[in-house]
Amino acid sequence: MESYLPTYGGSPTSPDATPAIPALAIVGRKNSGKTTLLVALIKELTARGLRIGTLKHHTHEGFDMDIEGKDSWRHAQAGSLYTVVASPDQLGSVRKLTSELPVERILAEMNAAARNAAGRSELDLILVEGYRLSHLPTIDLFRADNPRDSQRTLSEDGGCVIAVATDMGRIASEAEKYDVACYALDDIDGLADFIEDILDSFPTVQRYCEDGFNTSLSVVLQAGGQSRRMGESKATVAFCGQPMICRGLKRLAPIADELIVTSNEPSSLDFLCTDISCQRPLKCVSDVLPQRGALSGIYTALYCSREPYVAIVACDMVFPSAPLLLAERDALEKTGADVAVPRTKHGFEPFHAVYRRETCLPLVKASLDAGEIRATSWFDQAVLVEFSLEEVLEIDPRGGTFVNVNTPTELAALEQRILTGKMTKLSDS
C-alpha cells in the first residue's frame, strides 16, 4: 500500500539543499505552565549539547523589549520601523508590523538568520511557545488546577499533538487511547529524551524557507443555510461554547492558502470575518447557482477558489482533519489524479476531500447540466485516489474525522461525549 502521509517539507529538496531547523510547539491554556516547562526544557536540552532557539507568541498587541531612554528606543520613537542593535556578542531587533505575521514566516526568517557564513545552521531545534493553530508538531499541557483545563479534552483541539504533559488521569487515559506520548508535568528528563529520540522526524520549516508557506490549497467550508432537521443553521448553532463552523475554521485555517465559507445565507456569517481569528484572511461567498443541492455546493466551492487544489469540508464535521487534507492534496500532486477522497464502509466522503480545480470544475458543471444533484454523480468521469479507513487512521490516529451532527439530539449527545472525553477511534469514522 502506497503511503500518502503529509510531507510537511513540501516537494523533495535537492541533495545539496540546506536542511531547515526542526521546530516544536509547546502549547496550553493560560496559566498551564508553558513558560515554566519551556525554560526547564531549554536548560536540559542545552546541557545535553543541543543548540536551542525559541519563539514566543504574544497574543496581545504591544510588548516591551526595548528600554525607554536607550538609543534604540529613541530610534523607534522617532519613527524607525525596523531597529537593529548590534554588538560583538549579541544582535537584537524590533520591527513594527501592520498585521500579525504567520508563524511560518517567522520561522523562515529565524531559519535564515541562524546560518553562519558557511551556510550551516547554528541551531539544532526551535522551541515555540504558543501558536496552537499552527501545523507544527506540538506538546500540549493540561494542568488539574487550571480551570481552563477542567473540561478540555485531547480530542477537541486541532493541530498535530505528538505528546502531552499533564497531572490529570483523564488526559493520560485519553493519550493512551490515541497513542500519544504522555509525561508528568515535571518529567523534564523524559520529555527531553522524547524530543531527542524523534528530533530527526520533526516536520521542518524547509517549505517556508523557499517561497513562504504555500500549500496551493483553498480550504472551503460549506455552511449551507437553515437545516430542517436541526431547526436552525448548523453553521451557527452553539456547540462546545462556540458556533459550530468555528471548530472547522480554527482546525483548518493553518493549512489554507485561501480560506472560504460558502452559504446560501452569507449575511448571517458576516461575524466570521470580524469576530473570529483564523490567522488567515477569510471570505464568505454566496452559492453561484440558483438550484440547491450537494453538487451545486461543490460547484460553488470550485468556482470561487483561486488555488489549484480545493479542499471541500462540511461545516457540521466536528473533527475535520488538517493532516488528512494535506495528505489528499499531496496525493493529487504526486499522482496527477482529479480527486483524493476517503472511502469508508458507508461510501465516499466527498465533503472531506480535495479536488483538482482545473479538471473537476468542468466535470461538475457537465453533471449539473445533465440534471444531477448528487455530490458523487460525476466520480465515474474522474480519476480518483481513494483513502481507506485504515489509511485515514494512519494519518490521523485520533479518529472521528467524518463524525457529523444533523439533529439537536445528536448535537447534545456528541457535545457530551467530547466534554467527557468519550470519543473513540474506529466507530466514529
N, C-alpha and C positions, 0 to 999 in steps of 0.2 A: 504494500500500500504506500503510495507516494504521499509525503507529508507536505502540508501547506501551512505549517506553523508560521506565525508572523515573523518577518525579518525586520527588526526594528532599525537595522542599519541601512535599509533600502536596498538598492542594487548592489551586487557584489563589487567591492573595490578592487583596483588593480593590485598585483602582488607587492608593488613598491609603495602603495598608499600608506600614509601615516595613520596608525590606529588612533581612534578617538578615545578620550578618557572615560572609563566607566562611571556612571552616575547612579546613586541610590538615594531615594527619598525617605525621610523619617517623618511620618505624619501622625496626627492625632488631634483630638478636640482641644480647645483652650483649657489650660491647667492640667493637661495629661502628662506633662513632664518631658516634652520633646527636647527642649534645650538641655536639660539635665542629662538625659540619655545620650544626646549627641555629643556633648562635651566629654562624657566618660568614654564614648567610643573613639573620639579623636585621640584622646590620651593613650588608650590601649593600642589602637592600630598604629599610632606613631611609634610607640615603644616597640612594636613588632617590626619596625623598619619601613612601614608604608608611608608614602608622601601624600598627605590628605589636603584637599581643598574643600571649601564649604560655600554654600549659598543659602542665605536666609530669606524667606518670603515674609515681607511685612505687608499685612493686608490693608492697612490704612494709609491714606495719603500723608506724606511728610514724615521724616525721621531725622534725627540728629547724628551726623557723622563728623561734621566739621565743628571747630571750636570758635565761638564768637570772639572776634578781635584778631584772630590769626590772619595772615596774609591771604591764604586760600579762601577763607570765609569772606574777606573783603572783596576778592575777585568775584565770587558768586553773587554777593550783594550788589555789586556794580553792574551785573548783567551777564556774566560769563555763563554759558550753557553747559560747558564741559570743562571742569577744572581738574588738573592732574598735579599732584605733588610728588616729586621725585627726590630721593636721597640715595646715597651709596648703598644702603641696605634695605630700602623699602620703596614701594610705589603705591600710591593711592589715588583714587579719582572719585569725583561726584559729578553726575550728569543730570540735567533737568530733562524731564520727559513730559510729553503732551498726552501720552496714553501708556498704559502698562505694557511692558514687553512680555511676550510669551516666554515661558521658561526655556523652551528650545533655543530661542535666540540668545538668551543669556548664557546658556551652557556652551553654545557655539563660540561666543566671544571669550569665555573662560578657556575653552579648549585651545583657541588660537593664542591667547595671551600667555598660556602656560608652556609655550615652546621655547627652548633655548636657541642659541644661534645655529646649532646643528640640526634644528628641527625636531629634536627629541622632547618628549613631554617631561615636565618637572613634577608632574603629579601622577599618582597611581590610581586615585579614586576621588570623586567629588561627592561629598555628603550634602544632601539638600534637605533643609528643614522647611517643611510645608510643601505647597503645590500638590495637594491631594488629587486635583483633577488632571495632572499631567499623566503621561503614559510611561513614567519611569517605574522600574521595579521598586516596590515600597515595603517598608516595615511599618506596621500600624500599631499604635499604642492604645491600650484600653486600661483604665485605672478604676478600681472599685469605688474609691471615694470621690470620684468626679461625677457630679450629677449628669453631665452631658453624655456619659457612657452608660448610664443606668439601663437604658433600653436599646442602645445601639447594638447592632449585630454585624458580624463579619460579612455576611452575605448581602447587606443592603447597600454597600458602597461600591462605586466603580473603581477603576484602576487595577494595577497588577500587584496585588498583595502577595509577597513571597514569604513573609514571616510576620508574626505578631509578638509583641512583648506585653505581658499582662499579669495581673494578680487576680483575675476573675476566672473561676472554674467554668462558668458558662461559655466564655470565649475560648478557653483552652479546649473544651469539648468540641466546639464548632470548628476550630482549627484542625483538630484531628479528623473530623468528618470530611473536611475539604482538602486534606493532605497538605496543609500549610504548616510550616515550621513554627514552633511555639516556644517562647522563652519567658522566664520570670523577668520582671522589670529591672531587677538588679543583677541579672546574669550577663554582665558585660563580657566576660570571657567567652561564654557560649555564643553570644551574638557576634563577637569578633571572629571566633572560629568559623561560624557560618558564613560570614562575609568573605573571609579568606578562601574558604572552600569553593565558593561559586563565583569568585571575582571575575574569572575569565569568561563566564557565561552571561554576565550582565548585558542587557541591551545597551548600546553605547549611543553617544551623540554624534556618530560619524555622519549620519544623514543631514544633521543640522550644520555641519562644517563645510558643506559643499554649496548648496543654493538655499539654505534655510530649510525649515521643516516643510516638506512637500509630499503629501500622500496622493496628490492628484485625485482626491476623493471629495465629492459632495455628499454630505450626510443629510438626508431628508426624513423628517418625522412627519408622518401623516396623521393629522388631527381629526379630519372629517368634520362632523358637526354634532347635532343632537343625536344621542343614541336612544332608540326606543326602549331597549331592554334595560339600559342604565337609568333612563329617565332624565338624563342631562348629558352634557358633553363629557366624554371620557377624558378629554384633554385637561379640563379644568376641575374635574371632580377631586375633592380633597382626598389625599392618600398619604399616610405616614407624615402628616403635617405640612404637605405642600401639594400644589396642583400636580396631577398625575404626569403630565407631559414634562415637568421639570426634572423628574428622575432620568428620563431618556436624554434630555438635553445635557445634563451635567455629566452623565456617563460617557456620552459620545462626542461631546464638543472637542476634547483633546485630540481626536484623530481627524478632525474635519478641516479641510482647506476652505470649505464653504458649508455653512450651516443654514438649513431651510426648514420652515414649518409650512405645510400645505393644509388648507382648510377651506370649507365652503362658507365659513363664518370668520374670516380673518380678523375682523374688528374686535371680536371677543378675545383675541390673543395679543392685542397690542401691548399689554403689560409685559409680555415676554421680552420685548425689545428695550424696555426701560427699567424694569424692576428685577430682572433675572441676570445674574452674572455668569456667563458661559465661557469667559476668556476667549471668545471668538465673536466676530460680527454675526448677527442673526437677522434673517429676513423672513417675513410671513407673506405668503402668496395665496391668491385665490385659485380655485380649480379653473383650468382654462377651457374646459368643455362643459356644456350645459348638462349633459347626462351624468348621473351619479353612478357609482359602482367602483369595484376594486380596480378594474382595468383602467378606467379613466383617471383614477388616482395615480396609478403608475405612470400614465402618460404625462400628467401634470408634473410629477417629480422629475422625469427625464427632460421634459421641455424647459423647465425653469432652471435647471442646473447648468453650470458652465464647465465643470471638471469632466475629464474623460471617463471617470468611474463614478457611479452613483449608488450609494448605499441607501436603501429604502427600508424604513423601520416603522411599524405601527406604534402609535403613542401609548397604547394600552399594554405593551410588553413591559413587564415590571423589571426584568433583568436583561436589557439589551447588552450584548457583549461587544465591546470595542476590539478585544483581541480576535474574536471570530470574524468581524467585518474586515479587519486588516488582513486576515488570512484569506478571506474570499477575494479581496482586492488583489493580493499577491498571486492568487491562483489565476485570475484573469490575465494579469501581466505576464505570467510565466507560460500559459497555455495558448493565449490568443482567443479563448472562448468568449461567448457573449454574456453568459450569466453564471455566477457562482452562487449556489443555493443549497441550504441544508435540506435533508430529506429524512424524516422520521417515520415511524410506523403509521402516522396519520397522513403522510404525504409530504409534498413540498412546503417549505416555509418562505413564500415569496416576499413576505414583509419582514424578513431579516436576511436579505440577500443583497448582492452587489451586481450592478448591471453596467455593461459597456455602452455608454450613451450613444455613440455613433451608429452602432449596429442595431441596438434594441429599439430606438425611437421609431424608425420606420416599420419595424415588425409589429410593435404595439399599435401604431396608427392603422396599419392594414387590418389587424384583427378587430379593432373598433369599427372600422368601415364595413366589416363583414357582419356586424351586429353582435359581436362577442362582448361579454361583460366580465367573464371570469379572469382572475389575475393570471392564471397559468395557461389560458387558452392558446397562446402562441408559442409555448415552450417547445412544441414539436418542430417548429421552424428555426429554433435557435440551437447553438452549440452550448451545452451545459457542462459545468463542473459541479458534481454533487458532493456534498459533505454528509457522511453518515453520522448517526448519533455518537458512535464511538469516536469519530474524528472530532466532533464538536466538543466532547468531554475531554479529549486530549488537549485541545486548545484552551478551553476554559473549564477546569475541573469543578468549579463551584456549581455548575448546573443551573437549571431553571431558566435558561435563556429564552425559551419560547412560551413561558407562562404568561397568560393574559387574563384580563377580567372583563366580564360582559354584563354583570348584574350587581346591584348593591350587596346582595348576599355573598357573592363570590369576592367582591372587593373587601368586605368586612372580614371574611374568613382568611383571605390571603394576608391582609394587614396584620391580623392577629398572629399568623404564623411567622411573619417577618419579625415582629416585635418580640416574639418568644424564641426566635432562633430555630424554628422547626422546619425550615426548608430542607429538602433532600436533593440528591444529585440526579438520579435517573428518572424517578417518577414525574418530576416537574418538567422534563424535557420532552 
